[in-house]
């Protein structure tokens, strides 16, 4: 069970405009135990994917070395 849902990319840039609709959709469609889950924008915004990709490369390089 996730503790939070982090919205990244373009959604994180417009999170304040979309959050009410996202939360109401989750409350309507999610199973009861997941309706109170914290939903928040990614702190890295549009850069979240880039940082994640860099972390994967960094991790794979550390395993090779």
C-alpha positions, 0 to 999 in steps of 0.5 A, a space after each residue: 500500500 503506497 503512503 503517497 502518490 507523487 504527481 510529476 511532469 506537467 501535472 506537477 506544474 498545474 497541480 494547484 489547478 488539478 488537485 481538487 479533481 484528482 482527489 475527488 476522482 481518487 475518493 470516488 474510484 479507489 478502494 476504501 483503504 486508499 481514499 485517504 492517501 496523500 497526493 502531492 506534486 513532485 518537488 522536482 516538477 518537470 525535472 523528476 524524470 531527468 533526475 530519475 534517469 540519472 539516478 538509474 545510470 548512476 546506480 548501474 555504473 556503481 554496480 559495474 565498478 
